[in-house]
């Protein structure tokens, strides 16, 4: 499977490729502002990408607005539990900025917000166990991801990628049923900024409807809090009722919607940003 590349531009980390047809600055170094802006433009224009997405500190929002960016989502306390971040986008094809399925997206968001703070039972049923995954679990985790997603922005179907990510600030948590991994999620930790992205939620279709994602989220929050992480956030598929409801129930706040942002299961989907202080 072809996946996007991850490269360094200055001291910033950038994901780009034709799968998502975009440039995404996953970690922006303050030292690269503003000189990274023309570099991102040049990369997008060279490859023919239609979108650039950057997580920008509040103090630099005006710099990016001056370069043609708009704010799509806002997350308070993103950097060190103090400074806000704006998810800012620049489009090279205006059509990409329009959400064609806006009615569906609005319905999902409304349903999620109506379930705010309605937490479900945190006790797992018998025969289920929740554990911090280890490298020897990588093959089973990759197989579960492949059974759930047709395509994904990162090569999570590859056990070697999962092992490498475990060594690079990603923590995987899984739920077993009679020794078989039937649900998984991960924490992408940014220790420098003291935040974490809760992501890669996948549940075996046979075990859906049991609130397993909520159990994983609660366990990950506790673990991240113990590590001194101050802010948790997620970028969730905007048309998915279960994942948006899961975060709203857990006390997360809606930060905004990223139009036509990420390819999952073969199509580019809009994504909702949710956040919570830990």
Protein Blocks (a to p, Z undefined) as FASTA:
>chain_A
ZZdddddehjbccdddjklopacdfbacfklpcklmmmmmmmmmmnopabdcddddfklm
mmmmmnopacfbdcehklgolaccddddddfbfklmpcfklmmmmmmmmmmmmmgoiacd
fbdcehiacddddfklmmmmmmmmmmmpmbdfbffkbmklmmmmmmnopacddddeehia
fbdcdddddfknopacdehiacdfklgonlmmmmmmmmmmmmmmmnopabdcddddfklm
klmmmmmmnopacfbdcehkbcgehiacddddddddZZ
